[in-house]
Amino acid sequence: MAIVVTPEEFLDWKSARVTRAFMKALDNDREWLKETLLAGTENDESIRGRAAAITAILSLTYEELMESVKEMKDV
């Protein structure tokens, strides 16, 4: 069964209070990761990977989401 999300639903999700709180928590974690990386106290590769994943989530667009869903369906 295909997952269908309209652009309006995506915007509703992005602007929901819970989503905004979650995104803020991710942003705070990303900032901590940057500080940790600069301090050199952790494994650089692991920190960079986590930061990249958080950045991808924070910047997710409707088109990227739908493309990802389409790719999952094609497998």
Backbone atoms as SQL, in Angstrom:
CREATE TABLE atoms (id INTEGER PRIMARY KEY, chain TEXT, resi INTEGER, resn TEXT, atom TEXT, x REAL, y REAL, z REAL);
INSERT INTO atoms VALUES
  (1, 'A', 1, 'MET', 'N', 0.842, -1.179, 0.000),
  (2, 'A', 1, 'MET', 'CA', 0.000, 0.000, 0.000),
  (3, 'A', 1, 'MET', 'C', 0.891, 1.246, 0.000),
  (4, 'A', 2, 'ALA', 'N', 0.596, 2.154, -0.891),
  (5, 'A', 2, 'ALA', 'CA', 1.379, 3.376, -1.012),
  (6, 'A', 2, 'ALA', 'C', 1.068, 4.332, 0.137),
  (7, 'A', 3, 'ILE', 'N', 2.090, 5.023, 0.564),
  (8, 'A', 3, 'ILE', 'CA', 1.928, 6.064, 1.585),
  (9, 'A', 3, 'ILE', 'C', 1.767, 7.381, 0.840),
  (10, 'A', 4, 'VAL', 'N', 0.639, 8.027, 1.045),
  (11, 'A', 4, 'VAL', 'CA', 0.372, 9.288, 0.370),
  (12, 'A', 4, 'VAL', 'C', 0.307, 10.396, 1.409),
  (13, 'A', 5, 'VAL', 'N', 1.142, 11.389, 1.225),
  (14, 'A', 5, 'VAL', 'CA', 1.164, 12.565, 2.086),
  (15, 'A', 5, 'VAL', 'C', 1.023, 13.766, 1.160),
  (16, 'A', 6, 'THR', 'N', 0.074, 14.611, 1.451),
  (17, 'A', 6, 'THR', 'CA', -0.101, 15.805, 0.627),
  (18, 'A', 6, 'THR', 'C', 0.875, 16.889, 1.084),
  (19, 'A', 7, 'PRO', 'N', 1.154, 17.844, 0.214),
  (20, 'A', 7, 'PRO', 'CA', 2.010, 18.959, 0.643),
  (21, 'A', 7, 'PRO', 'C', 1.436, 19.684, 1.860),
  (22, 'A', 8, 'GLU', 'N', 0.133, 19.803, 1.923),
  (23, 'A', 8, 'GLU', 'CA', -0.511, 20.468, 3.065),
  (24, 'A', 8, 'GLU', 'C', -0.295, 19.680, 4.354),
  (25, 'A', 9, 'GLU', 'N', -0.410, 18.350, 4.279),
  (26, 'A', 9, 'GLU', 'CA', -0.172, 17.520, 5.461),
  (27, 'A', 9, 'GLU', 'C', 1.275, 17.654, 5.930),
  (28, 'A', 10, 'PHE', 'N', 2.184, 17.710, 4.981),
  (29, 'A', 10, 'PHE', 'CA', 3.595, 17.867, 5.329),
  (30, 'A', 10, 'PHE', 'C', 3.816, 19.194, 6.051),
  (31, 'A', 11, 'LEU', 'N', 3.232, 20.271, 5.515),
  (32, 'A', 11, 'LEU', 'CA', 3.380, 21.577, 6.157),
  (33, 'A', 11, 'LEU', 'C', 2.728, 21.601, 7.536),
  (34, 'A', 12, 'ASP', 'N', 1.578, 20.931, 7.676),
  (35, 'A', 12, 'ASP', 'CA', 0.933, 20.828, 8.990),
  (36, 'A', 12, 'ASP', 'C', 1.855, 20.125, 9.980),
  (37, 'A', 13, 'TRP', 'N', 2.487, 19.039, 9.529),
  (38, 'A', 13, 'TRP', 'CA', 3.403, 18.292, 10.392),
  (39, 'A', 13, 'TRP', 'C', 4.601, 19.148, 10.786),
  (40, 'A', 14, 'LYS', 'N', 5.180, 19.858, 9.794),
  (41, 'A', 14, 'LYS', 'CA', 6.349, 20.695, 10.071),
  (42, 'A', 14, 'LYS', 'C', 6.037, 21.807, 11.066),
  (43, 'A', 15, 'SER', 'N', 4.793, 22.295, 11.052),
  (44, 'A', 15, 'SER', 'CA', 4.448, 23.418, 11.922),
  (45, 'A', 15, 'SER', 'C', 3.802, 22.987, 13.240),
  (46, 'A', 16, 'ALA', 'N', 3.562, 21.700, 13.417),
  (47, 'A', 16, 'ALA', 'CA', 2.952, 21.214, 14.662),
  (48, 'A', 16, 'ALA', 'C', 3.886, 21.461, 15.848),
  (49, 'A', 17, 'ARG', 'N', 3.314, 21.735, 16.993),
  (50, 'A', 17, 'ARG', 'CA', 4.095, 22.058, 18.190),
  (51, 'A', 17, 'ARG', 'C', 5.050, 20.917, 18.569),
  (52, 'A', 18, 'VAL', 'N', 4.576, 19.687, 18.498),
  (53, 'A', 18, 'VAL', 'CA', 5.430, 18.542, 18.857),
  (54, 'A', 18, 'VAL', 'C', 6.598, 18.432, 17.875),
  (55, 'A', 19, 'THR', 'N', 6.319, 18.620, 16.598),
  (56, 'A', 19, 'THR', 'CA', 7.387, 18.561, 15.597),
  (57, 'A', 19, 'THR', 'C', 8.408, 19.661, 15.833),
  (58, 'A', 20, 'ARG', 'N', 7.937, 20.866, 16.103),
  (59, 'A', 20, 'ARG', 'CA', 8.864, 21.981, 16.360),
  (60, 'A', 20, 'ARG', 'C', 9.727, 21.699, 17.591),
  (61, 'A', 21, 'ALA', 'N', 9.140, 21.110, 18.627),
  (62, 'A', 21, 'ALA', 'CA', 9.920, 20.763, 19.826),
  (63, 'A', 21, 'ALA', 'C', 10.956, 19.693, 19.491),
  (64, 'A', 22, 'PHE', 'N', 10.566, 18.702, 18.712),
  (65, 'A', 22, 'PHE', 'CA', 11.479, 17.637, 18.302),
  (66, 'A', 22, 'PHE', 'C', 12.624, 18.210, 17.469),
  (67, 'A', 23, 'MET', 'N', 12.303, 19.092, 16.535),
  (68, 'A', 23, 'MET', 'CA', 13.326, 19.703, 15.699),
  (69, 'A', 23, 'MET', 'C', 14.280, 20.564, 16.531),
  (70, 'A', 24, 'LYS', 'N', 13.746, 21.250, 17.522),
  (71, 'A', 24, 'LYS', 'CA', 14.594, 22.057, 18.414),
  (72, 'A', 24, 'LYS', 'C', 15.547, 21.158, 19.200),
  (73, 'A', 25, 'ALA', 'N', 15.033, 20.025, 19.677),
  (74, 'A', 25, 'ALA', 'CA', 15.888, 19.082, 20.399),
  (75, 'A', 25, 'ALA', 'C', 16.993, 18.555, 19.493),
  (76, 'A', 26, 'LEU', 'N', 16.647, 18.251, 18.248),
  (77, 'A', 26, 'LEU', 'CA', 17.665, 17.800, 17.292),
  (78, 'A', 26, 'LEU', 'C', 18.690, 18.895, 17.018),
  (79, 'A', 27, 'ASP', 'N', 18.220, 20.114, 16.871),
  (80, 'A', 27, 'ASP', 'CA', 19.120, 21.229, 16.623),
  (81, 'A', 27, 'ASP', 'C', 20.080, 21.417, 17.800),
  (82, 'A', 28, 'ASN', 'N', 19.557, 21.300, 19.010),
  (83, 'A', 28, 'ASN', 'CA', 20.414, 21.398, 20.206),
  (84, 'A', 28, 'ASN', 'C', 21.451, 20.288, 20.224),
  (85, 'A', 29, 'ASP', 'N', 21.034, 19.073, 19.862),
  (86, 'A', 29, 'ASP', 'CA', 21.961, 17.939, 19.824),
  (87, 'A', 29, 'ASP', 'C', 23.032, 18.178, 18.770),
  (88, 'A', 30, 'ARG', 'N', 22.635, 18.710, 17.625),
  (89, 'A', 30, 'ARG', 'CA', 23.606, 18.993, 16.566),
  (90, 'A', 30, 'ARG', 'C', 24.633, 20.024, 17.029),
  (91, 'A', 31, 'GLU', 'N', 24.184, 21.036, 17.755),
  (92, 'A', 31, 'GLU', 'CA', 25.111, 22.038, 18.285),
  (93, 'A', 31, 'GLU', 'C', 26.100, 21.400, 19.270),
  (94, 'A', 32, 'TRP', 'N', 25.599, 20.511, 20.125),
  (95, 'A', 32, 'TRP', 'CA', 26.474, 19.801, 21.061),
  (96, 'A', 32, 'TRP', 'C', 27.500, 18.970, 20.292),
  (97, 'A', 33, 'LEU', 'N', 27.046, 18.330, 19.221),
  (98, 'A', 33, 'LEU', 'CA', 27.961, 17.523, 18.413),
  (99, 'A', 33, 'LEU', 'C', 29.059, 18.397, 17.801),
  (100, 'A', 34, 'LYS', 'N', 28.684, 19.573, 17.316),
  (101, 'A', 34, 'LYS', 'CA', 29.682, 20.493, 16.758),
  (102, 'A', 34, 'LYS', 'C', 30.715, 20.880, 17.813),
  (103, 'A', 35, 'GLU', 'N', 30.229, 21.213, 19.003),
  (104, 'A', 35, 'GLU', 'CA', 31.141, 21.591, 20.091),
  (105, 'A', 35, 'GLU', 'C', 32.054, 20.427, 20.461),
  (106, 'A', 36, 'THR', 'N', 31.502, 19.230, 20.504),
  (107, 'A', 36, 'THR', 'CA', 32.282, 18.038, 20.826),
  (108, 'A', 36, 'THR', 'C', 33.340, 17.792, 19.767),
  (109, 'A', 37, 'LEU', 'N', 32.963, 17.973, 18.518),
  (110, 'A', 37, 'LEU', 'CA', 33.899, 17.791, 17.412),
  (111, 'A', 37, 'LEU', 'C', 35.040, 18.798, 17.495),
  (112, 'A', 38, 'LEU', 'N', 34.695, 20.033, 17.774),
  (113, 'A', 38, 'LEU', 'CA', 35.724, 21.070, 17.896),
  (114, 'A', 38, 'LEU', 'C', 36.654, 20.814, 19.077),
  (115, 'A', 39, 'ALA', 'N', 36.110, 20.242, 20.154),
  (116, 'A', 39, 'ALA', 'CA', 36.917, 19.950, 21.335),
  (117, 'A', 39, 'ALA', 'C', 37.789, 18.716, 21.131),
  (118, 'A', 40, 'GLY', 'N', 37.429, 17.887, 20.124),
  (119, 'A', 40, 'GLY', 'CA', 38.221, 16.696, 19.834),
  (120, 'A', 40, 'GLY', 'C', 38.127, 15.615, 20.890),
  (121, 'A', 41, 'THR', 'N', 36.990, 15.542, 21.597),
  (122, 'A', 41, 'THR', 'CA', 36.867, 14.567, 22.681),
  (123, 'A', 41, 'THR', 'C', 36.195, 13.261, 22.273),
  (124, 'A', 42, 'GLU', 'N', 35.683, 13.204, 21.061),
  (125, 'A', 42, 'GLU', 'CA', 34.983, 11.998, 20.598),
  (126, 'A', 42, 'GLU', 'C', 35.509, 11.583, 19.231),
  (127, 'A', 43, 'ASN', 'N', 35.063, 10.416, 18.771),
  (128, 'A', 43, 'ASN', 'CA', 35.417, 9.898, 17.459),
  (129, 'A', 43, 'ASN', 'C', 34.832, 10.819, 16.379),
  (130, 'A', 44, 'ASP', 'N', 35.685, 11.442, 15.585),
  (131, 'A', 44, 'ASP', 'CA', 35.246, 12.396, 14.562),
  (132, 'A', 44, 'ASP', 'C', 34.247, 11.794, 13.577),
  (133, 'A', 45, 'GLU', 'N', 34.513, 10.595, 13.110),
  (134, 'A', 45, 'GLU', 'CA', 33.644, 9.978, 12.102),
  (135, 'A', 45, 'GLU', 'C', 32.236, 9.740, 12.649),
  (136, 'A', 46, 'SER', 'N', 32.154, 9.262, 13.863),
  (137, 'A', 46, 'SER', 'CA', 30.858, 9.023, 14.493),
  (138, 'A', 46, 'SER', 'C', 30.090, 10.328, 14.690),
  (139, 'A', 47, 'ILE', 'N', 30.780, 11.347, 15.161),
  (140, 'A', 47, 'ILE', 'CA', 30.163, 12.659, 15.393),
  (141, 'A', 47, 'ILE', 'C', 29.678, 13.243, 14.077),
  (142, 'A', 48, 'ARG', 'N', 30.513, 13.184, 13.055),
  (143, 'A', 48, 'ARG', 'CA', 30.127, 13.732, 11.756),
  (144, 'A', 48, 'ARG', 'C', 28.921, 12.983, 11.179),
  (145, 'A', 49, 'GLY', 'N', 28.873, 11.690, 11.349),
  (146, 'A', 49, 'GLY', 'CA', 27.746, 10.897, 10.862),
  (147, 'A', 49, 'GLY', 'C', 26.447, 11.270, 11.554),
  (148, 'A', 50, 'ARG', 'N', 26.513, 11.400, 12.870),
  (149, 'A', 50, 'ARG', 'CA', 25.317, 11.808, 13.625),
  (150, 'A', 50, 'ARG', 'C', 24.859, 13.195, 13.239),
  (151, 'A', 51, 'ALA', 'N', 25.800, 14.112, 13.108),
  (152, 'A', 51, 'ALA', 'CA', 25.461, 15.485, 12.738),
  (153, 'A', 51, 'ALA', 'C', 24.848, 15.529, 11.335),
  (154, 'A', 52, 'ALA', 'N', 25.373, 14.737, 10.423),
  (155, 'A', 52, 'ALA', 'CA', 24.830, 14.695, 9.059),
  (156, 'A', 52, 'ALA', 'C', 23.406, 14.146, 9.060),
  (157, 'A', 53, 'ALA', 'N', 23.154, 13.126, 9.862),
  (158, 'A', 53, 'ALA', 'CA', 21.804, 12.559, 9.943),
  (159, 'A', 53, 'ALA', 'C', 20.817, 13.581, 10.510),
  (160, 'A', 54, 'ILE', 'N', 21.225, 14.288, 11.538),
  (161, 'A', 54, 'ILE', 'CA', 20.362, 15.307, 12.141),
  (162, 'A', 54, 'ILE', 'C', 20.090, 16.425, 11.139),
  (163, 'A', 55, 'THR', 'N', 21.120, 16.851, 10.418),
  (164, 'A', 55, 'THR', 'CA', 20.947, 17.905, 9.419),
  (165, 'A', 55, 'THR', 'C', 19.968, 17.463, 8.338),
  (166, 'A', 56, 'ALA', 'N', 20.064, 16.217, 7.911),
  (167, 'A', 56, 'ALA', 'CA', 19.146, 15.697, 6.888),
  (168, 'A', 56, 'ALA', 'C', 17.698, 15.725, 7.378),
  (169, 'A', 57, 'ILE', 'N', 17.484, 15.370, 8.626),
  (170, 'A', 57, 'ILE', 'CA', 16.130, 15.389, 9.191),
  (171, 'A', 57, 'ILE', 'C', 15.622, 16.824, 9.288),
  (172, 'A', 58, 'LEU', 'N', 16.457, 17.716, 9.786),
  (173, 'A', 58, 'LEU', 'CA', 16.040, 19.106, 9.980),
  (174, 'A', 58, 'LEU', 'C', 15.723, 19.803, 8.659),
  (175, 'A', 59, 'SER', 'N', 16.390, 19.421, 7.596),
  (176, 'A', 59, 'SER', 'CA', 16.205, 20.112, 6.319),
  (177, 'A', 59, 'SER', 'C', 15.308, 19.346, 5.346),
  (178, 'A', 60, 'LEU', 'N', 14.673, 18.285, 5.791),
  (179, 'A', 60, 'LEU', 'CA', 13.836, 17.450, 4.928),
  (180, 'A', 60, 'LEU', 'C', 12.738, 18.272, 4.259),
  (181, 'A', 61, 'THR', 'N', 12.633, 18.113, 2.960),
  (182, 'A', 61, 'THR', 'CA', 11.572, 18.788, 2.204),
  (183, 'A', 61, 'THR', 'C', 10.498, 17.768, 1.833),
  (184, 'A', 62, 'TYR', 'N', 9.356, 18.289, 1.443),
  (185, 'A', 62, 'TYR', 'CA', 8.259, 17.422, 1.005),
  (186, 'A', 62, 'TYR', 'C', 8.714, 16.542, -0.160),
  (187, 'A', 63, 'GLU', 'N', 9.401, 17.143, -1.124),
  (188, 'A', 63, 'GLU', 'CA', 9.848, 16.399, -2.305),
  (189, 'A', 63, 'GLU', 'C', 10.811, 15.280, -1.930),
  (190, 'A', 64, 'GLU', 'N', 11.725, 15.547, -1.009),
  (191, 'A', 64, 'GLU', 'CA', 12.669, 14.510, -0.567),
  (192, 'A', 64, 'GLU', 'C', 11.938, 13.376, 0.145),
  (193, 'A', 65, 'LEU', 'N', 10.968, 13.719, 0.961),
  (194, 'A', 65, 'LEU', 'CA', 10.188, 12.704, 1.659),
  (195, 'A', 65, 'LEU', 'C', 9.465, 11.810, 0.668),
  (196, 'A', 66, 'MET', 'N', 8.795, 12.417, -0.308),
  (197, 'A', 66, 'MET', 'CA', 8.035, 11.643, -1.287),
  (198, 'A', 66, 'MET', 'C', 8.952, 10.790, -2.167),
  (199, 'A', 67, 'GLU', 'N', 10.118, 11.305, -2.502),
  (200, 'A', 67, 'GLU', 'CA', 11.079, 10.521, -3.285),
  (201, 'A', 67, 'GLU', 'C', 11.550, 9.302, -2.483),
  (202, 'A', 68, 'SER', 'N', 11.787, 9.500, -1.210),
  (203, 'A', 68, 'SER', 'CA', 12.210, 8.392, -0.350),
  (204, 'A', 68, 'SER', 'C', 11.127, 7.330, -0.254),
  (205, 'A', 69, 'VAL', 'N', 9.885, 7.749, -0.106),
  (206, 'A', 69, 'VAL', 'CA', 8.766, 6.807, -0.039),
  (207, 'A', 69, 'VAL', 'C', 8.643, 6.052, -1.353),
  (208, 'A', 70, 'LYS', 'N', 8.810, 6.766, -2.460),
  (209, 'A', 70, 'LYS', 'CA', 8.741, 6.137, -3.799),
  (210, 'A', 70, 'LYS', 'C', 9.841, 5.085, -3.942),
  (211, 'A', 71, 'GLU', 'N', 11.051, 5.406, -3.494),
  (212, 'A', 71, 'GLU', 'CA', 12.171, 4.466, -3.595),
  (213, 'A', 71, 'GLU', 'C', 11.913, 3.228, -2.754),
  (214, 'A', 72, 'MET', 'N', 11.303, 3.384, -1.587),
  (215, 'A', 72, 'MET', 'CA', 10.990, 2.238, -0.733),
  (216, 'A', 72, 'MET', 'C', 9.975, 1.340, -1.427),
  (217, 'A', 73, 'LYS', 'N', 9.015, 1.935, -2.118),
  (218, 'A', 73, 'LYS', 'CA', 7.976, 1.178, -2.822),
  (219, 'A', 73, 'LYS', 'C', 8.573, 0.406, -3.991),
  (220, 'A', 74, 'ASP', 'N', 9.591, 0.983, -4.650),
  (221, 'A', 74, 'ASP', 'CA', 10.201, 0.374, -5.823),
  (222, 'A', 74, 'ASP', 'C', 11.079, -0.831, -5.473),
  (223, 'A', 75, 'VAL', 'N', 11.424, -1.000, -4.231),
  (224, 'A', 75, 'VAL', 'CA', 12.330, -2.092, -3.834),
  (225, 'A', 75, 'VAL', 'C', 11.601, -3.406, -3.803);
